[in-house]
Amino acid sequence: EIAYSVFLAYVDQREVAEVKIVDGFEILGQFSDNQEQFKTTIPYHDPQLLNRLENSGVRITGGPKPVSPFRIFIEFLPWVLGIFFIWFMFRQVQGSGNRAFSFGKSRAKRYLDTSKKISFSDVAGQEEAKYELEEVVEFLSNPAKFSRIGAKIPKGVLLVGMPGTGKTLLAKAIAGEASVPFFHMSGSDFVEMFVGVGASRVRDLFEQGRKHAPCILFIDELDAVGRTRGAGYGGGHDEREQTLNQMLVEMDGFDTKDGVIIIAATNRPDVLDPALLRPGRFDRQVVVDMPDVKGREEILKIHSSKVPVGNDVDINRVARATPGCSGADLANIVNEAALLAARNGKDQVGMADFEEARDKIMMGLARRSKVIQPSEREIIAYHEAGHALLHYHLEHADPLHKVTIVPHGMALGVSFSLPENDMYTRGKGWAAGPHHHHHGRIRCGEAALRRDEHRSSERHRAGYGAGASHGLRMGHERDAGAGCLRPEGRADFPWQGDRTAQGLFGGDRSAHRPGGGRHPVVAAADGYRASQRQRRSDAGAGKDVAAEGDDRGRGNPHPSRFS
């Protein structure tokens, strides 16, 4: 590369053979004597340059500067990015993945499980519910059987039951048995912050059902959108009511000949709008109740078949020891038992794992590290011994299965019975503490039992009309109390409660002194208290005291007639 002035000197001396002017500011040339190439830059506009080159006999060419592919890419990159962004936004608007413009679309999820279809054999403990729903399956599989004689299948089926009883599982089993598409949507998915979105989603949901007929539309937690109209709080527009109105309209215009069945689930049927429950909409209500002991045994067999179970496991005993548990609770117990077995390095799940898992689920985790003073532990022991005595002496009490003073959950001690049968009606147990610790004090455990007793007595007298002075005047259970009684019955209302409680208290206390003596369980507790005093006395005198096996109350090592 040479200077521009040097280049002009070479031109005037006729030592330049040819030049190439690139983009008007750069010159590429070749000398005439040795064919050597050079390059120079034009620093300013020189109108005489071409004349000087022609006068010196220099051959002149020109052209643009060669452009590299990288520079071309850099120059076109902004345009490429802009075009891609526009294409992406257009696809989002038109496609199913749109978020900014599809808030009016239904959020129903289609249940697809081609690997294993759920059938009625996977549902246990709900025989009556399955019997009711088999008719729906038969209609979806063979609709001509019903239409031939003019029978109409119910437009909607409402599953009513407590959480965890298997309402969603039953709906999936219907879809699996009939081999039809299953759309799942929650009631809260209909409601949005924008006015009119809920009604739009209802229309879209029913439109999807018509496109995929025959199919099942399942709406979980129907009470989130189907509450009684007119019960809204505050002013302004009630989006939920508009959504419910649209649902009522859609179900009115829905024809079951299309093969679309509406199934909904709720655990609050009392708050649903009456228009939803009338014939022609949800005209069939199926109660999915808590399983009884036989149902619990069948449910446990289904879940335990998925884990290796030891030979010592008694499924019937586990079922009897889990009253009031739903199917979800039982599945959780089996899973917890498997986790305990794996944690302990076992190859099979044993009966001890099931019992520990049941205690953890129903009573709470054992808090063995909780520090309790010996005097308080003694009170807890007498309290639980009182429960044990009542189970032993009362005629209709369930057999006692387990008594522990190891804290579980929020309780300092637990008495666990093994019911022989499920109980569907009710009715004591705070008299043991005051009997042995009778210094005019009622502690928190006995106070809680007495409070429950008082509330139960109050409900029976005011809510159920069982009072002596005011006759069979019935009141609502929520309003049970003196406020729902006539004026002449209010004055004697508290005293009747005291007389009822004293009668129960006297009957319970009589059970603690059978034949005028002490029961062996209470005598053993007294012996434990005496031994504790002797140990403290020996320790104070400097004598050697043998170490106690377990200072945290892990249970009585001696077998008793109750276990």
C-alpha positions as CSV (number, residue, x, y, z in Angstrom):
1,E,0.0,0.0,0.0
2,I,1.4,3.4,-1.1
3,A,0.5,7.0,-0.4
4,Y,-1.8,8.8,-2.9
5,S,0.9,11.4,-3.6
6,V,3.4,8.7,-4.4
7,F,0.8,7.1,-6.7
8,L,0.4,10.3,-8.6
9,A,4.2,10.6,-9.0
10,Y,4.3,7.1,-10.5
11,V,1.5,8.0,-12.9
12,D,3.3,11.1,-14.1
13,Q,6.5,9.0,-14.6
14,R,4.5,6.5,-16.7
15,E,5.4,3.6,-14.3
16,V,1.8,2.5,-13.8
17,A,0.4,-0.1,-16.3
18,E,-3.2,-0.4,-15.1
19,V,-5.5,0.6,-12.2
20,K,-8.9,-0.5,-10.9
21,I,-11.0,2.1,-9.0
22,V,-13.1,0.3,-6.4
23,D,-16.2,2.2,-5.0
24,G,-14.7,5.5,-6.1
25,F,-12.3,5.8,-3.2
26,E,-9.9,2.9,-3.5
27,I,-7.4,2.1,-6.3
28,L,-5.8,-1.2,-7.0
29,G,-3.0,-1.0,-9.5
30,Q,0.0,-2.7,-11.2
31,F,3.4,-1.3,-12.1
32,S,4.6,-1.6,-15.7
33,D,8.2,-2.7,-15.1
34,N,8.0,-5.6,-12.6
35,Q,4.2,-6.4,-12.6
36,E,4.1,-5.6,-8.9
37,Q,0.7,-4.8,-7.5
38,F,-0.2,-1.9,-5.2
39,K,-3.1,-0.3,-3.4
40,T,-3.9,3.3,-2.4
41,T,-6.8,5.3,-1.2
42,I,-8.2,8.5,-2.7
43,P,-8.3,10.9,0.3
44,Y,-10.4,13.6,-1.5
45,H,-12.4,14.2,-4.7
46,D,-9.9,14.7,-7.5
47,P,-11.6,15.7,-10.8
48,Q,-8.3,15.6,-12.7
49,L,-7.4,12.0,-11.8
50,L,-9.0,10.4,-14.8
51,N,-7.3,12.9,-17.2
52,R,-3.9,12.3,-15.7
53,L,-4.3,8.5,-15.9
54,E,-5.4,8.8,-19.6
55,N,-2.5,11.1,-20.5
56,S,-0.1,8.7,-18.9
57,G,-1.5,5.7,-20.9
58,V,-2.8,3.9,-17.9
59,R,-5.6,1.3,-18.5
60,I,-8.5,2.1,-16.3
61,T,-11.2,-0.3,-14.9
62,G,-13.7,-0.1,-12.0
63,G,-16.2,-2.0,-10.0
64,P,-17.7,-2.5,-6.5
65,K,-15.8,-3.8,-3.6
66,P,-16.1,-7.6,-3.0
67,V,-18.6,-8.3,-0.1
68,S,-18.0,-11.2,2.3
69,P,-20.8,-13.6,3.2
70,F,-20.5,-12.7,6.9
71,R,-21.2,-9.1,6.1
72,I,-24.2,-10.0,4.0
73,F,-25.5,-12.1,7.0
74,I,-25.0,-9.2,9.4
75,E,-26.9,-6.8,7.1
76,F,-29.8,-9.1,6.6
77,L,-30.1,-10.4,10.1
78,P,-32.5,-7.7,11.4
79,W,-34.8,-8.3,8.5
80,V,-34.8,-12.1,9.2
81,L,-35.5,-11.6,12.8
82,G,-38.4,-9.2,12.1
83,I,-40.0,-11.6,9.6
84,F,-39.7,-14.5,12.1
85,F,-41.3,-12.5,14.9
86,I,-44.2,-11.5,12.7
87,W,-44.7,-15.1,11.6
88,F,-44.5,-16.4,15.2
89,M,-47.1,-13.8,16.4
90,F,-49.4,-14.7,13.5
91,R,-49.2,-18.4,14.3
92,Q,-49.9,-17.7,18.0
93,V,-53.0,-15.8,17.2
94,Q,-54.3,-18.4,14.7
95,G,-53.1,-21.5,16.5
96,S,-54.4,-23.3,19.6
97,G,-51.5,-22.1,21.7
98,N,-53.0,-18.6,21.7
99,R,-53.1,-17.0,25.2
100,A,-53.9,-13.4,24.4
101,F,-57.0,-14.1,22.3
102,S,-58.2,-17.5,23.4
103,F,-59.3,-16.7,27.0
104,G,-62.9,-17.4,25.8
105,K,-61.9,-21.0,24.8
106,S,-62.7,-23.9,27.1
107,R,-59.9,-25.3,29.2
108,A,-61.2,-28.8,29.2
109,K,-58.4,-31.4,29.2
110,R,-59.0,-34.6,27.2
111,Y,-58.0,-37.7,29.2
112,L,-55.9,-39.9,27.0
113,D,-54.5,-43.1,28.5
114,T,-53.9,-45.6,25.8
115,S,-51.6,-47.7,27.9
116,K,-54.2,-48.8,30.5
117,K,-57.9,-47.9,30.5
118,I,-59.7,-47.6,33.8
119,S,-62.7,-49.8,34.2
120,F,-65.2,-50.6,36.9
121,S,-62.9,-53.4,38.2
122,D,-60.5,-50.7,39.3
123,V,-63.2,-49.1,41.5
124,A,-64.0,-50.9,44.8
125,G,-66.3,-50.1,47.7
126,Q,-68.9,-48.3,45.6
127,E,-71.1,-51.1,44.3
128,E,-74.4,-49.1,44.3
129,A,-72.8,-46.2,42.5
130,K,-71.3,-48.5,39.9
131,Y,-74.7,-50.1,39.4
132,E,-76.3,-46.7,38.7
133,L,-73.5,-45.8,36.3
134,E,-73.5,-49.0,34.3
135,E,-76.7,-47.9,32.6
136,V,-74.8,-44.8,31.3
137,V,-72.1,-47.1,29.9
138,E,-74.6,-49.3,28.2
139,F,-76.3,-46.3,26.6
140,L,-73.0,-45.0,25.2
141,S,-72.2,-48.5,23.9
142,N,-75.6,-49.4,22.6
143,P,-77.9,-46.3,22.3
144,A,-80.3,-48.1,20.0
145,K,-81.4,-50.4,22.8
146,F,-82.9,-47.4,24.6
147,S,-84.1,-45.3,21.7
148,R,-86.0,-48.3,20.2
149,I,-88.6,-48.1,23.0
150,G,-88.5,-44.4,23.5
151,A,-86.4,-44.3,26.7
152,K,-84.2,-41.3,27.3
153,I,-80.9,-41.5,29.1
154,P,-80.4,-38.9,31.8
155,K,-78.8,-35.8,30.4
156,G,-76.6,-35.3,33.5
157,V,-75.3,-37.4,36.3
158,L,-74.3,-35.7,39.5
159,L,-71.8,-37.5,41.8
160,V,-72.2,-36.4,45.4
161,G,-69.7,-37.5,48.0
162,M,-66.9,-36.5,50.3
163,P,-63.5,-35.7,48.9
164,G,-61.4,-38.8,48.1
165,T,-64.3,-41.2,47.7
166,G,-63.6,-41.8,44.0
167,K,-66.0,-39.5,42.1
168,T,-63.4,-38.7,39.4
169,L,-62.3,-42.3,39.2
170,L,-65.9,-43.4,38.6
171,A,-66.2,-40.9,35.7
172,K,-63.0,-42.2,34.2
173,A,-64.2,-45.7,34.6
174,I,-67.3,-44.9,32.6
175,A,-65.2,-43.5,29.8
176,G,-62.9,-46.5,29.9
177,E,-65.8,-49.0,29.8
178,A,-67.6,-47.2,27.0
179,S,-64.3,-46.4,25.1
180,V,-65.3,-42.8,24.4
181,P,-63.4,-39.5,24.8
182,F,-63.3,-38.1,28.3
183,F,-63.1,-34.3,28.8
184,H,-62.2,-33.1,32.3
185,M,-62.7,-29.5,33.5
186,S,-62.9,-27.9,37.0
187,G,-65.7,-25.6,37.9
188,S,-63.3,-22.8,38.7
189,D,-61.9,-22.9,35.2
190,F,-65.0,-21.2,33.9
191,V,-64.6,-18.1,35.9
192,E,-62.2,-15.4,34.8
193,M,-61.5,-11.7,35.4
194,F,-63.1,-10.7,32.1
195,V,-66.8,-10.3,31.8
196,G,-68.4,-12.9,29.5
197,V,-65.4,-15.3,29.5
198,G,-67.2,-17.9,31.6
199,A,-70.2,-18.1,29.4
200,S,-68.0,-18.3,26.3
201,R,-66.1,-21.2,27.8
202,V,-69.3,-23.0,28.6
203,R,-70.4,-22.7,24.9
204,D,-67.0,-23.9,23.7
205,L,-67.1,-26.9,26.1
206,F,-70.4,-28.1,24.8
207,E,-69.3,-27.4,21.2
208,Q,-66.3,-29.7,21.8
209,G,-68.6,-32.3,23.2
210,R,-70.7,-32.3,20.0
211,K,-67.6,-32.5,17.8
212,H,-66.3,-35.6,19.6
213,A,-69.6,-37.3,20.3
214,P,-70.1,-39.8,21.8
215,C,-68.1,-38.6,24.7
216,I,-68.2,-37.7,28.4
217,L,-67.9,-34.1,29.7
218,F,-66.8,-34.2,33.4
219,I,-67.1,-31.0,35.5
220,D,-65.3,-31.4,38.8
221,E,-66.2,-29.2,41.8
222,L,-69.5,-28.0,40.3
223,D,-70.3,-25.9,43.4
224,A,-67.6,-23.4,42.3
225,V,-69.8,-22.3,39.4
226,G,-73.2,-23.8,40.2
227,R,-74.0,-22.0,43.5
228,T,-77.5,-20.7,44.2
229,R,-78.1,-17.5,42.3
230,G,-78.8,-14.3,44.2
231,A,-76.4,-15.1,47.0
232,G,-73.6,-12.9,45.7
233,Y,-71.9,-10.4,47.9
234,G,-71.3,-6.8,47.0
235,G,-72.5,-4.9,44.0
236,G,-71.4,-5.0,40.4
237,H,-71.6,-7.7,37.8
238,D,-71.7,-11.3,39.0
239,E,-69.7,-13.2,36.4
240,R,-70.5,-16.5,38.1
241,E,-74.2,-16.1,37.7
242,Q,-73.9,-15.4,34.0
243,T,-71.8,-18.5,33.6
244,L,-74.4,-20.6,35.4
245,N,-77.2,-19.1,33.2
246,Q,-75.3,-20.1,30.1
247,M,-74.7,-23.6,31.5
248,L,-78.5,-24.0,32.2
249,V,-79.3,-22.8,28.6
250,E,-76.8,-25.2,27.1
251,M,-78.0,-28.2,29.1
252,D,-81.6,-27.4,28.1
253,G,-80.8,-27.4,24.4
254,F,-78.6,-30.5,24.7
255,D,-79.9,-33.6,23.1
256,T,-78.8,-37.0,24.5
257,K,-79.2,-38.5,21.1
258,D,-75.9,-36.9,20.3
259,G,-74.3,-39.3,22.7
260,V,-72.8,-36.7,25.0
261,I,-73.2,-37.3,28.8
262,I,-72.6,-34.6,31.4
263,I,-71.1,-35.9,34.6
264,A,-70.4,-33.5,37.5
265,A,-69.0,-34.0,41.0
266,T,-69.4,-32.0,44.1
267,N,-69.2,-32.4,47.9
268,R,-71.5,-29.5,48.5
269,P,-74.9,-30.4,47.0
270,D,-76.7,-28.1,49.5
271,V,-75.3,-25.0,47.8
272,L,-76.2,-25.9,44.2
273,D,-78.8,-23.9,42.4
274,P,-82.2,-25.8,42.3
275,A,-82.4,-25.2,38.5
276,L,-79.3,-27.4,38.0
277,L,-80.9,-30.3,39.9
278,R,-84.3,-30.4,38.2
279,P,-85.2,-33.2,35.8
280,G,-83.8,-32.5,32.4
281,R,-80.4,-31.3,33.6
282,F,-78.7,-33.2,36.4
283,D,-81.7,-35.5,36.8
284,R,-79.8,-38.4,38.4
285,Q,-77.8,-38.0,41.6
286,V,-75.5,-40.8,42.6
287,V,-74.2,-40.8,46.2
288,V,-70.5,-41.8,46.4
289,D,-70.3,-42.5,50.1
290,M,-67.4,-43.4,52.4
291,P,-66.7,-47.2,52.0
292,D,-67.8,-49.6,54.7
293,V,-65.5,-52.3,56.1
294,K,-66.1,-54.6,53.2
295,G,-65.5,-51.8,50.7
296,R,-62.3,-50.8,52.5
297,E,-61.0,-54.3,52.4
298,E,-61.6,-54.5,48.6
299,I,-59.9,-51.1,48.1
300,L,-56.9,-52.2,50.2
301,K,-56.7,-55.4,48.1
302,I,-56.5,-53.4,44.9
303,H,-53.8,-51.0,46.1
304,S,-51.8,-53.7,48.0
305,S,-51.7,-55.8,44.8
306,K,-49.3,-53.2,43.4
307,V,-46.7,-53.7,46.2
308,P,-45.1,-56.9,47.5
309,V,-47.0,-57.8,50.6
310,G,-45.8,-60.2,53.3
311,N,-47.6,-63.3,54.5
312,D,-48.3,-61.7,57.9
313,V,-50.5,-59.0,56.5
314,D,-54.2,-59.2,57.4
315,I,-56.1,-56.9,55.0
316,N,-59.3,-57.5,56.9
317,R,-57.7,-56.3,60.2
318,V,-56.4,-53.2,58.4
319,A,-59.8,-52.5,57.0
320,R,-61.4,-52.8,60.4
321,A,-58.9,-50.4,61.9
322,T,-59.5,-47.7,59.3
323,P,-63.1,-46.6,59.9
324,G,-64.1,-43.4,58.2
325,C,-61.2,-43.5,55.7
326,S,-61.9,-42.8,52.0
327,G,-60.4,-44.5,49.1
328,A,-57.7,-41.9,48.8
329,D,-56.8,-42.3,52.5
330,L,-56.5,-46.0,52.0
331,A,-54.3,-45.6,49.0
332,N,-52.1,-43.2,51.0
333,I,-51.9,-45.8,53.8
334,V,-50.6,-48.4,51.4
335,N,-48.1,-46.0,49.9
336,E,-46.9,-44.9,53.4
337,A,-46.5,-48.6,54.3
338,A,-44.4,-49.2,51.2
339,L,-42.3,-46.2,52.0
340,L,-41.7,-47.4,55.5
341,A,-40.7,-50.9,54.3
342,A,-38.3,-49.4,51.7
343,R,-36.8,-47.0,54.3
344,N,-36.1,-50.0,56.6
345,G,-34.5,-52.0,53.8
346,K,-37.3,-54.6,53.6
347,D,-38.2,-56.6,50.5
348,Q,-41.9,-56.9,51.5
349,V,-44.4,-54.7,53.2
350,G,-45.3,-56.3,56.6
351,M,-48.2,-55.9,59.0
352,A,-46.1,-53.7,61.2
353,D,-45.6,-51.3,58.3
354,F,-49.3,-51.1,57.7
355,E,-50.1,-50.4,61.4
356,E,-47.4,-47.7,61.6
357,A,-48.6,-46.1,58.4
358,R,-52.2,-46.2,59.7
359,D,-51.2,-44.6,62.9
360,K,-49.3,-41.9,61.0
361,I,-52.2,-41.1,58.7
362,M,-55.0,-41.3,61.3
363,M,-53.3,-40.1,64.5
364,G,-50.4,-38.1,63.2
365,L,-46.6,-38.7,63.3
366,A,-45.3,-40.0,66.6
367,R,-43.4,-37.3,68.4
368,R,-41.0,-39.4,70.5
369,S,-38.6,-36.5,71.0
370,K,-41.2,-34.5,72.9
371,V,-40.1,-33.9,76.4
372,I,-42.9,-34.5,79.0
373,Q,-42.4,-34.3,82.7
374,P,-43.0,-37.6,84.7
375,S,-45.9,-36.0,86.6
376,E,-47.6,-35.0,83.3
377,R,-46.9,-38.4,81.8
378,E,-48.6,-40.0,84.8
379,I,-51.7,-37.9,84.3
380,I,-51.7,-38.8,80.6
381,A,-51.3,-42.5,81.5
382,Y,-54.3,-42.3,83.9
383,H,-56.4,-40.5,81.3
384,E,-55.7,-43.2,78.6
385,A,-56.2,-45.9,81.3
386,G,-59.7,-44.4,81.8
387,H,-60.4,-44.8,78.1
388,A,-59.2,-48.4,78.3
389,L,-61.5,-49.1,81.3
390,L,-64.5,-47.7,79.5
391,H,-63.8,-49.9,76.5
392,Y,-63.5,-52.9,78.8
393,H,-66.7,-52.3,81.0
394,L,-69.1,-50.7,78.6
395,E,-71.4,-53.2,76.9
396,H,-71.4,-51.7,73.4
397,A,-67.8,-50.4,73.2
398,D,-65.5,-51.6,70.5
399,P,-62.5,-53.9,71.4
400,L,-59.5,-51.9,72.5
401,H,-56.6,-52.3,70.0
402,K,-53.9,-49.9,71.1
403,V,-53.2,-47.5,73.9
404,T,-50.2,-45.3,73.9
405,I,-48.9,-42.3,75.8
406,V,-46.4,-41.4,73.0
407,P,-47.6,-38.1,71.6
408,H,-49.1,-38.4,68.1
409,G,-49.9,-35.2,66.1
410,M,-51.6,-32.8,68.5
411,A,-52.6,-35.5,71.0
412,L,-50.5,-36.4,74.0
413,G,-51.9,-39.9,74.2
414,V,-54.1,-42.0,72.0
415,S,-56.5,-44.9,72.7
416,F,-57.4,-46.8,69.5
417,S,-60.2,-49.3,69.2
418,L,-60.8,-51.9,66.6
419,P,-64.4,-51.6,65.5
420,E,-66.2,-54.9,64.7
421,N,-68.8,-53.0,62.6
422,D,-69.1,-49.6,61.1
423,M,-71.1,-47.1,63.3
424,Y,-73.5,-44.7,61.6
425,T,-75.0,-43.2,64.8
426,R,-73.4,-41.6,67.9
427,G,-72.8,-40.9,71.7
428,K,-68.1,-40.4,77.3
429,G,-64.8,-40.5,78.5
430,W,-63.6,-37.7,80.7
431,A,-64.3,-39.2,84.1
432,A,-61.0,-41.1,84.5
433,G,-58.9,-38.1,85.2
434,P,-60.9,-36.5,88.0
435,H,-61.4,-39.9,89.6
436,H,-57.7,-40.4,90.3
437,H,-56.6,-36.7,90.3
438,H,-59.7,-35.4,92.1
439,H,-58.4,-32.2,93.7
440,G,-61.2,-30.1,92.2
441,R,-59.3,-29.6,89.0
442,I,-60.3,-30.6,85.4
443,R,-57.3,-30.6,83.0
444,C,-57.4,-29.6,79.4
445,G,-57.9,-33.2,78.1
446,E,-60.9,-33.8,80.3
447,A,-62.2,-30.3,79.6
448,A,-62.1,-31.0,75.8
449,L,-64.1,-34.2,76.3
450,R,-66.6,-32.3,78.6
451,R,-67.0,-29.6,76.1
452,D,-67.8,-32.1,73.3
453,E,-70.3,-33.8,75.7
454,H,-72.0,-30.4,76.4
455,R,-72.3,-29.6,72.8
456,S,-73.7,-33.0,72.0
457,S,-76.2,-32.7,74.8
458,E,-77.1,-29.2,73.6
459,R,-77.8,-30.5,70.1
460,H,-79.9,-33.3,71.3
461,R,-82.1,-31.0,73.5
462,A,-82.4,-28.0,71.2
463,G,-81.6,-29.2,67.7
464,Y,-83.3,-32.6,68.0
465,G,-86.2,-31.7,70.3
466,A,-85.2,-34.0,73.2
467,G,-85.6,-31.6,76.0
468,A,-87.8,-32.3,79.0
469,S,-89.4,-28.9,79.5
470,H,-89.9,-27.6,76.0
471,G,-91.2,-30.8,74.4
472,L,-90.5,-31.9,70.8
473,R,-89.8,-28.4,69.4
474,M,-87.3,-28.9,66.6
475,G,-84.6,-26.4,65.7
476,H,-82.0,-26.4,63.0
477,E,-78.8,-28.1,64.0
478,R,-76.7,-25.0,63.1
479,D,-78.9,-22.9,65.4
480,A,-79.0,-25.5,68.2
481,G,-79.0,-23.6,71.5
482,A,-81.3,-21.7,73.9
483,G,-82.0,-19.1,71.2
484,C,-84.3,-21.4,69.2
485,L,-86.5,-22.3,72.2
486,R,-89.6,-20.8,73.6
487,P,-89.2,-18.3,76.5
488,E,-90.4,-20.9,79.0
489,G,-87.8,-23.4,77.8
490,R,-84.8,-21.1,77.9
491,A,-84.7,-20.7,81.7
492,D,-84.4,-24.4,82.3
493,F,-82.1,-25.0,79.3
494,P,-78.7,-24.7,81.0
495,W,-79.8,-26.8,84.1
496,Q,-81.0,-29.6,81.9
497,G,-77.5,-29.7,80.3
498,D,-75.9,-29.9,83.8
499,R,-78.2,-32.7,84.9
500,T,-77.5,-34.6,81.7
501,A,-73.8,-34.2,82.1
502,Q,-73.8,-35.2,85.8
503,G,-75.8,-38.3,85.0
504,L,-73.3,-39.3,82.3
505,F,-70.4,-38.4,84.6
506,G,-71.7,-40.5,87.5
507,G,-72.3,-43.5,85.2
508,D,-68.7,-43.3,83.8
509,R,-67.1,-43.0,87.2
510,S,-68.9,-46.1,88.4
511,A,-67.1,-48.1,85.8
512,H,-63.7,-47.2,87.3
513,R,-64.4,-49.1,90.6
514,P,-65.9,-52.4,89.7
515,G,-66.7,-54.3,92.9
516,G,-65.3,-51.5,95.0
517,G,-61.7,-52.3,94.1
518,R,-59.1,-51.0,91.7
519,H,-58.8,-52.3,88.2
520,P,-55.5,-54.1,87.4
521,V,-54.6,-51.5,84.8
522,V,-55.0,-48.7,87.3
523,A,-53.2,-50.7,89.9
524,A,-50.3,-51.2,87.4
525,A,-50.2,-47.4,86.9
526,D,-50.1,-46.8,90.6
527,G,-47.3,-49.3,90.9
528,Y,-45.4,-47.4,88.2
529,R,-45.9,-44.2,90.1
530,A,-44.6,-45.8,93.4
531,S,-41.6,-47.2,91.5
532,Q,-40.8,-43.8,90.2
533,R,-40.9,-42.3,93.7
534,Q,-38.6,-45.0,94.9
535,R,-36.2,-44.4,92.1
536,R,-36.0,-40.7,92.9
537,S,-35.5,-41.5,96.6
538,D,-32.7,-43.9,95.8
539,A,-31.0,-41.5,93.5
540,G,-31.2,-38.8,96.2
541,A,-29.6,-41.1,98.7
542,G,-26.7,-41.9,96.4
543,K,-27.7,-45.4,95.6
544,D,-27.3,-47.0,92.2
545,V,-30.4,-46.8,90.1
546,A,-30.9,-49.2,87.1
547,A,-31.4,-47.5,83.8
548,E,-34.9,-47.5,82.6
549,G,-35.5,-49.2,79.2
550,D,-37.3,-46.3,77.6
551,D,-37.9,-42.9,79.2
552,R,-40.1,-41.7,76.4
553,G,-43.1,-43.9,76.9
554,R,-42.7,-46.2,73.9
555,G,-45.5,-48.5,75.3
556,N,-46.0,-51.0,78.0
557,P,-43.7,-54.0,77.4
558,H,-46.0,-56.3,79.4
559,P,-48.9,-57.8,77.5
560,S,-52.4,-57.1,78.7
561,R,-55.9,-58.5,77.9
562,F,-56.7,-55.4,75.8
563,S,-54.0,-55.7,73.1
